[in-house]
Amino acid sequence: MRSEVNNAKPEMCIKNKDYLYRLIISQLFYDGHSTIATNLAVLVNVDPPCPPSDRLMSVVTKGLQHETDRQKESEQALNLNPIQQMLIGPGIDLEFETNVSCTAPEPSLYETVYVTSHKGPCRAGAFSPDGQLIATGSSDASIKILDVERMLAKAHDIGNTDNQEGQGHPVIRTLYDHLEEVTCLEFHPNKPILASGSRDCHVKLFDYSKTSVKKAFKTINDVEPITCISFHPVGDFLVMGTNSPVIRLYDINTVQCYVCSLPSHQHTGPVTSIKYEPSARYFVSSSRDGSIKLWDAVSNKCVNTLDKAHDGSQVCSVTFSRNGKYILSSGKDSLVKLWELSTSRCLIAYTGAGTTGKQEHRTQALFNHTEEYVMFPDEATTSLCAWNARNASRQQLLSLGHNGAIRSIVHSPNSAAFLTCSDDYRARFWYRKHLIGA
């Protein structure tokens, strides 16, 4: 990977790792574990032989004394306000964490509190950045925007229906401006704008602050069906994936399109997922060609490629952790993987989803709002698989109650809530109150 991602020189990394192994072996000899030390020495081919030494213990002790300060610096870089810090915490960071207890509710404890229906398979979903709105999109070409507080208020209304907008009704906008299936949705990071992509080769921008809005105020025209979109964290640019291998970057004010000038940097198959890193240094893309690509968000050039990231299977989704250190990916092999950007290595594989081992449809893997859990819908059973994000231990399954494949799943950015969109024409809003001490 280029030096922008990892500033350490490769030869220094190798020397440091060799020195680390020597410290481990010397500590094992010192502590009387000579058989383990000898086996490890043979395995890593140390030369010259290591003497017994307590130096590793000394280094670790001193390092732990300063780790709290380093962790605080890392958390401050996320720019979380005190309320966000309390609600969602700093997120996953394996550089500091070894034994952390989960504070967020386990995903299997969530319940459906509202169901909205389309006239065709529901294929796309999104949360607004403040977690107060959701949007759903369908193959019937319609889009709905729903108010989260109103859905929660309706949760205990047995006679609740979802057939019209009105005072207090959760559906606050219904948008009709596409001619074919809505494939992706994304809220603008700081304006009341919803972007939608479609098989009709258009991206539409809707101003949902206007109560009577039905049509988009701006259209971005492409020549390929749109598969995925992501707003730059500032909101002036939109990166887009289509059935073409070429990534598009649009200025949403001028609708000017930019592509990387080096054809060799592009994917070789349709793009399946795309996402900006929260600090906007990079964006990441995945493709049916089985690769994951990391792009410099300024130069629009590919800086790293993970070929056969899922052993040759299509990569279905990619997303960043909040601190930008990790990428979470899922593939049609039903595996979910956590990648470390600085080393390009798969650190954790979350296994056990998919009874057949292969999926027919693409879906997404995602973190919960605190990044303590990884979630992934199992296609065969329409249940939600969940793992502890840090150690990959399996959690209890949650039956999602759909009668078709889950085509989109998104989690609230700041609360225990998520949205599932299915081929059964329905979108389900799931919620769990966080009980202190529970």
C-alpha positions as CSV (number, residue, x, y, z in Angstrom):
1,M,0.0,0.0,0.0
2,R,1.2,3.5,-0.7
3,S,2.9,5.6,2.0
4,E,-0.2,7.7,2.5
5,V,-1.8,4.8,4.2
6,N,1.2,3.5,6.1
7,N,4.1,5.8,6.8
8,A,6.4,3.1,8.1
9,K,9.0,1.8,5.6
10,P,8.4,-1.9,4.8
11,E,12.0,-2.9,5.8
12,M,11.5,-1.2,9.2
13,C,8.2,-3.0,9.7
14,I,10.0,-6.3,9.1
15,K,12.8,-5.5,11.5
16,N,10.4,-4.3,14.1
17,K,8.4,-7.6,13.8
18,D,11.6,-9.7,14.0
19,Y,12.6,-7.8,17.2
20,L,9.1,-8.4,18.6
21,Y,9.4,-12.1,18.0
22,R,12.8,-12.1,19.8
23,L,11.3,-10.3,22.8
24,I,8.4,-12.9,23.0
25,I,10.8,-15.8,22.7
26,S,13.2,-14.4,25.4
27,Q,10.2,-13.7,27.7
28,L,9.0,-17.3,27.3
29,F,12.4,-18.6,28.1
30,Y,12.6,-16.3,31.1
31,D,9.2,-17.5,32.4
32,G,10.2,-21.1,32.1
33,H,8.2,-22.0,28.9
34,S,11.2,-23.3,27.1
35,T,9.4,-25.8,24.8
36,I,7.0,-23.1,23.5
37,A,9.9,-20.7,23.1
38,T,12.0,-23.3,21.2
39,N,9.1,-24.1,18.9
40,L,8.4,-20.5,18.2
41,A,12.1,-19.8,17.5
42,V,12.1,-22.6,14.9
43,L,8.8,-21.3,13.4
44,V,10.0,-17.7,12.9
45,N,13.6,-18.7,12.1
46,V,15.3,-16.5,14.7
47,D,19.1,-16.0,14.4
48,P,21.1,-15.7,16.6
49,P,19.4,-17.6,19.4
50,C,17.5,-15.6,22.1
51,P,18.6,-15.5,25.7
52,P,16.1,-15.5,28.6
53,S,15.0,-11.9,29.3
54,D,12.2,-10.0,31.1
55,R,12.5,-7.0,28.7
56,L,9.1,-7.6,27.1
57,M,7.3,-7.4,30.4
58,S,9.1,-4.2,31.1
59,V,8.3,-2.6,27.7
60,V,4.6,-3.7,28.0
61,T,4.3,-2.3,31.5
62,K,5.7,1.1,30.5
63,G,3.6,1.1,27.3
64,L,0.4,0.5,29.2
65,Q,1.1,3.5,31.4
66,H,0.9,5.8,28.3
67,E,-1.8,3.9,26.3
68,T,-4.6,5.9,27.9
69,D,-3.2,9.2,26.6
70,R,-2.8,7.7,23.1
71,Q,-6.3,6.3,23.1
72,K,-7.7,9.7,24.2
73,E,-5.9,11.4,21.3
74,S,-7.3,8.8,18.9
75,E,-10.9,9.4,20.2
76,Q,-10.5,13.2,20.1
77,A,-9.6,12.9,16.4
78,L,-13.2,11.6,15.7
79,N,-14.6,15.0,16.8
80,L,-17.4,13.5,18.8
81,N,-19.3,15.9,21.0
82,P,-20.0,14.7,24.6
83,I,-23.5,13.5,23.8
84,Q,-22.3,11.4,20.8
85,Q,-19.4,10.1,23.0
86,M,-22.1,8.9,25.5
87,L,-24.4,7.4,22.9
88,I,-22.1,5.7,20.5
89,G,-18.6,5.7,22.0
90,P,-15.4,5.8,20.0
91,G,-16.1,2.7,18.0
92,I,-13.9,-0.3,17.2
93,D,-10.1,0.1,17.6
94,L,-8.1,-3.1,18.0
95,E,-4.9,-1.1,18.5
96,F,-6.0,-0.4,22.1
97,E,-8.8,-2.9,23.0
98,T,-8.2,-6.4,24.2
99,N,-11.0,-7.2,26.7
100,V,-14.0,-4.8,26.2
101,S,-17.5,-5.5,27.5
102,C,-20.3,-4.6,25.1
103,T,-22.6,-1.8,26.3
104,A,-25.1,-1.8,23.4
105,P,-28.0,-4.2,23.3
106,E,-27.4,-7.4,21.4
107,P,-29.1,-7.3,17.9
108,S,-31.3,-10.3,18.7
109,L,-33.1,-8.1,21.3
110,Y,-34.4,-5.7,18.7
111,E,-38.1,-5.8,17.8
112,T,-40.1,-4.7,14.7
113,V,-41.9,-1.5,15.7
114,Y,-43.1,-0.4,12.2
115,V,-43.7,-2.0,8.8
116,T,-44.1,0.0,5.6
117,S,-45.1,-1.5,2.2
118,H,-44.4,-0.7,-1.4
119,K,-46.1,-2.1,-4.5
120,G,-43.0,-4.0,-5.5
121,P,-39.8,-5.5,-3.9
122,C,-38.1,-3.1,-1.5
123,R,-34.5,-2.8,-2.6
124,A,-32.9,0.2,-0.9
125,G,-32.9,1.9,2.6
126,A,-31.0,4.7,4.3
127,F,-30.9,6.6,7.6
128,S,-30.4,10.4,7.9
129,P,-27.1,11.4,9.6
130,D,-29.0,12.5,12.7
131,G,-30.9,9.2,12.8
132,Q,-34.3,11.0,12.8
133,L,-35.5,9.9,9.3
134,I,-35.3,6.8,7.2
135,A,-35.9,6.3,3.4
136,T,-37.0,3.2,1.5
137,G,-36.9,2.6,-2.2
138,S,-38.6,0.0,-4.4
139,S,-38.6,-1.7,-7.8
140,D,-42.0,0.1,-8.2
141,A,-39.8,3.2,-8.6
142,S,-41.2,5.0,-5.5
143,I,-39.4,6.3,-2.5
144,K,-40.8,6.9,1.0
145,I,-39.3,9.0,3.8
146,L,-40.5,8.2,7.3
147,D,-40.1,9.9,10.6
148,V,-38.5,7.7,13.3
149,E,-40.2,9.4,16.3
150,R,-43.6,9.0,14.6
151,M,-42.8,5.3,13.9
152,L,-42.0,4.8,17.6
153,A,-45.2,6.6,18.6
154,K,-47.2,4.3,16.4
155,A,-45.4,1.2,17.7
156,H,-48.3,0.3,20.0
157,D,-51.1,1.3,17.7
158,I,-52.5,-2.1,16.7
159,G,-54.8,-0.6,14.0
160,N,-52.0,1.3,12.4
161,T,-52.0,1.3,8.6
162,D,-49.5,2.6,6.1
163,N,-51.6,3.7,3.2
164,Q,-51.5,7.5,3.3
165,E,-49.6,10.5,4.6
166,G,-51.2,12.8,7.2
167,Q,-50.8,14.5,10.5
168,G,-48.8,12.3,12.8
169,H,-48.3,9.6,10.1
170,P,-44.8,8.2,9.9
171,V,-44.6,8.5,6.1
172,I,-43.9,12.2,5.7
173,R,-42.9,12.2,1.9
174,T,-43.6,9.9,-1.0
175,L,-41.4,10.6,-4.0
176,Y,-42.0,9.6,-7.6
177,D,-39.4,10.7,-10.2
178,H,-37.7,7.5,-11.3
179,L,-38.9,5.3,-14.2
180,E,-37.4,2.0,-12.9
181,E,-36.2,0.3,-9.7
182,V,-34.6,2.5,-7.0
183,T,-31.3,0.7,-6.2
184,C,-29.7,3.0,-3.7
185,L,-30.4,5.9,-1.3
186,E,-28.3,8.3,0.6
187,F,-29.1,11.4,2.7
188,H,-27.0,14.5,2.3
189,P,-24.6,15.0,5.4
190,N,-25.8,18.4,6.3
191,K,-28.7,19.5,4.1
192,P,-32.4,18.3,3.7
193,I,-31.5,16.5,0.5
194,L,-32.1,12.8,-0.4
195,A,-30.1,11.3,-3.3
196,S,-31.5,8.2,-5.1
197,G,-30.0,6.0,-7.8
198,S,-31.9,3.9,-10.1
199,R,-31.8,1.3,-12.9
200,D,-33.1,4.1,-15.2
201,C,-29.5,5.5,-15.2
202,H,-30.4,8.6,-13.2
203,V,-29.4,10.0,-9.8
204,K,-32.1,12.3,-8.4
205,L,-31.7,14.9,-5.7
206,F,-34.8,15.7,-3.7
207,D,-35.3,18.6,-1.3
208,Y,-37.5,16.9,1.3
209,S,-37.8,20.1,3.4
210,K,-40.7,21.1,1.1
211,T,-43.9,19.3,2.2
212,S,-45.3,19.1,-1.3
213,V,-42.2,17.7,-2.9
214,K,-42.7,14.8,-5.4
215,K,-40.1,15.4,-8.0
216,A,-36.3,16.0,-7.9
217,F,-34.8,19.5,-8.1
218,K,-31.7,18.1,-9.8
219,T,-30.9,15.1,-12.0
220,I,-27.6,13.5,-12.7
221,N,-27.7,11.6,-16.0
222,D,-25.5,8.5,-16.6
223,V,-25.5,5.9,-19.3
224,E,-25.4,2.9,-17.0
225,P,-27.8,1.7,-14.3
226,I,-26.8,3.1,-10.9
227,T,-25.8,0.5,-8.2
228,C,-24.4,2.6,-5.3
229,I,-23.7,6.2,-4.2
230,S,-21.9,7.9,-1.4
231,F,-21.8,11.6,-0.4
232,H,-18.5,13.2,0.4
233,P,-18.7,14.1,4.2
234,V,-18.8,17.8,3.3
235,G,-21.6,17.2,0.8
236,D,-20.3,18.9,-2.3
237,F,-19.4,15.7,-4.1
238,L,-21.0,12.3,-4.8
239,V,-19.1,9.2,-5.7
240,M,-21.0,6.7,-7.8
241,G,-20.9,3.1,-8.9
242,T,-22.8,1.6,-11.9
243,N,-22.9,-1.5,-14.0
244,S,-19.8,-0.2,-15.6
245,P,-16.4,-0.9,-13.9
246,V,-15.6,2.8,-14.0
247,I,-16.0,4.9,-10.8
248,R,-17.7,8.3,-11.3
249,L,-17.2,11.3,-9.1
250,Y,-19.7,14.1,-9.5
251,D,-19.7,17.7,-8.3
252,I,-23.3,18.0,-7.2
253,N,-23.4,21.8,-7.7
254,T,-22.1,21.8,-11.3
255,V,-23.0,18.1,-12.2
256,Q,-19.5,17.9,-13.6
257,C,-18.3,14.3,-13.8
258,Y,-14.7,13.2,-13.0
259,V,-13.1,9.8,-13.5
260,C,-9.6,8.5,-12.8
261,S,-7.3,9.2,-15.7
262,L,-5.6,5.8,-15.4
263,P,-7.9,3.0,-16.8
264,S,-5.8,0.3,-15.1
265,H,-6.9,1.6,-11.7
266,Q,-10.6,0.8,-12.4
267,H,-12.4,-2.4,-11.6
268,T,-13.0,-5.0,-14.3
269,G,-16.6,-5.7,-13.4
270,P,-19.7,-3.8,-12.2
271,V,-19.3,-1.8,-9.0
272,T,-21.4,-3.2,-6.1
273,S,-20.7,-0.9,-3.2
274,I,-19.0,2.4,-2.5
275,K,-18.3,4.4,0.6
276,Y,-16.4,7.5,1.7
277,E,-14.2,7.3,4.8
278,P,-15.6,9.6,7.5
279,S,-12.6,12.0,7.4
280,A,-12.8,12.1,3.5
281,R,-9.2,11.0,2.9
282,Y,-10.3,7.9,1.0
283,F,-13.3,6.1,-0.4
284,V,-13.6,2.4,-0.9
285,S,-15.3,0.4,-3.6
286,S,-16.2,-3.3,-4.3
287,S,-17.1,-5.1,-7.4
288,R,-18.4,-8.3,-9.0
289,D,-14.8,-8.8,-10.1
290,G,-14.1,-9.9,-6.5
291,S,-11.8,-7.0,-5.6
292,I,-11.9,-4.2,-3.1
293,K,-10.2,-0.9,-4.1
294,L,-9.1,2.0,-1.9
295,W,-9.1,5.4,-3.6
296,D,-7.4,8.7,-2.7
297,A,-10.4,11.0,-2.3
298,V,-8.4,14.1,-3.6
299,S,-6.5,12.7,-6.6
300,N,-9.3,10.2,-7.4
301,K,-6.7,7.5,-8.0
302,C,-6.6,3.9,-6.7
303,V,-4.0,3.5,-3.9
304,N,-4.6,-0.1,-3.1
305,T,-6.4,-3.2,-4.4
306,L,-7.3,-6.3,-2.5
307,D,-7.7,-8.9,-5.2
308,K,-9.9,-11.9,-4.5
309,A,-10.9,-10.4,-1.2
310,H,-13.5,-13.1,-0.8
311,D,-11.6,-15.9,-2.5
312,G,-12.9,-14.9,-5.9
313,S,-16.6,-14.5,-5.0
314,Q,-18.3,-11.2,-5.7
315,V,-17.8,-8.6,-3.0
316,C,-21.2,-7.3,-2.1
317,S,-20.6,-4.5,0.4
318,V,-17.8,-2.4,1.9
319,T,-17.9,0.2,4.7
320,F,-15.4,2.0,6.9
321,S,-15.2,2.0,10.7
322,R,-15.7,5.4,12.1
323,N,-12.0,5.9,12.8
324,G,-11.1,5.0,9.2
325,K,-8.7,2.2,10.3
326,Y,-10.8,-0.7,9.1
327,I,-13.0,-1.8,6.2
328,L,-15.8,-4.2,6.8
329,S,-16.7,-6.3,3.7
330,S,-19.2,-9.0,2.8
331,G,-19.2,-11.4,-0.2
332,K,-21.4,-13.8,-2.0
333,D,-19.5,-16.5,-0.1
334,S,-21.5,-15.5,2.9
335,L,-18.4,-14.4,4.8
336,V,-17.9,-11.1,6.5
337,K,-14.3,-9.8,6.9
338,L,-12.6,-7.0,8.8
339,W,-9.6,-5.5,7.0
340,E,-6.9,-3.4,8.5
341,L,-6.0,-0.5,6.2
342,S,-2.4,0.0,7.3
343,T,-1.4,-3.6,6.5
344,S,-4.0,-4.6,3.9
345,R,-4.7,-7.7,6.0
346,C,-7.9,-9.5,6.9
347,L,-7.8,-9.3,10.7
348,I,-11.1,-11.1,11.5
349,A,-13.4,-13.4,9.5
350,Y,-17.0,-13.6,10.8
351,T,-18.2,-17.0,9.8
352,G,-21.3,-19.2,10.2
353,A,-23.7,-17.2,8.1
354,G,-25.2,-19.0,5.0
355,T,-26.2,-22.6,5.3
356,T,-25.3,-23.3,1.7
357,G,-22.2,-21.1,1.8
358,K,-23.3,-19.1,-1.2
359,Q,-25.8,-16.3,-1.7
360,E,-28.0,-15.7,-4.7
361,H,-28.5,-11.9,-4.0
362,R,-26.2,-9.2,-2.8
363,T,-26.8,-7.8,0.7
364,Q,-24.7,-5.8,3.2
365,A,-22.6,-6.4,6.3
366,L,-22.7,-3.5,8.8
367,F,-21.7,-2.4,12.3
368,N,-24.2,-1.4,14.9
369,H,-24.1,2.2,16.1
370,T,-21.4,1.6,18.7
371,E,-19.4,-0.8,16.4
372,E,-19.5,-3.4,19.1
373,Y,-21.4,-5.8,16.8
374,V,-21.2,-6.9,13.2
375,M,-24.5,-7.8,11.6
376,F,-25.3,-9.7,8.4
377,P,-28.6,-11.1,7.1
378,D,-28.6,-14.8,6.2
379,E,-30.4,-15.3,2.9
380,A,-31.6,-18.9,3.3
381,T,-33.3,-18.4,6.7
382,T,-34.0,-14.6,6.5
383,S,-32.5,-14.3,10.0
384,L,-30.0,-11.8,11.2
385,C,-26.5,-13.2,12.1
386,A,-24.5,-11.1,14.6
387,W,-21.0,-11.3,16.0
388,N,-19.0,-9.5,18.6
389,A,-17.0,-7.2,16.4
390,R,-13.8,-7.6,18.3
391,N,-13.6,-11.4,18.8
392,A,-16.0,-12.7,16.2
393,S,-18.0,-14.7,18.8
394,R,-21.5,-15.6,17.4
395,Q,-24.5,-14.0,19.0
396,Q,-28.1,-15.2,19.1
397,L,-29.9,-15.3,15.7
398,L,-32.8,-12.9,15.1
399,S,-35.7,-13.9,12.9
400,L,-36.3,-10.9,10.6
401,G,-39.9,-11.9,9.8
402,H,-39.6,-11.3,6.0
403,N,-41.0,-13.6,3.4
404,G,-38.3,-12.8,0.8
405,A,-34.6,-12.1,0.6
406,I,-33.2,-9.1,2.6
407,R,-31.9,-6.8,-0.1
408,S,-30.9,-3.9,2.0
409,I,-30.0,-3.4,5.7
410,V,-28.9,-0.2,7.4
411,H,-28.3,0.7,11.0
412,S,-29.0,4.0,12.7
413,P,-25.9,6.1,13.2
414,N,-26.6,6.9,16.8
415,S,-29.2,4.6,18.4
416,A,-30.3,0.9,18.7
417,A,-32.3,0.8,15.5
418,F,-32.0,-0.7,12.0
419,L,-34.0,-1.0,8.8
420,T,-34.5,-4.1,6.7
421,C,-35.8,-4.0,3.1
422,S,-37.0,-7.2,1.4
423,D,-38.3,-8.7,-1.8
424,D,-41.6,-9.3,0.1
425,Y,-42.4,-5.6,-0.7
426,R,-41.9,-4.6,2.9
427,A,-39.4,-2.6,4.9
428,R,-39.2,-3.2,8.7
429,F,-38.0,-0.7,11.2
430,W,-36.4,-2.4,14.2
431,Y,-35.7,-0.8,17.6
432,R,-34.4,-1.6,21.0
433,K,-34.4,0.8,24.0
434,H,-31.1,0.7,25.8
435,L,-31.8,-0.1,29.4
436,I,-29.0,1.0,31.7
437,G,-27.7,-1.9,33.7
438,A,-29.7,-4.4,31.6
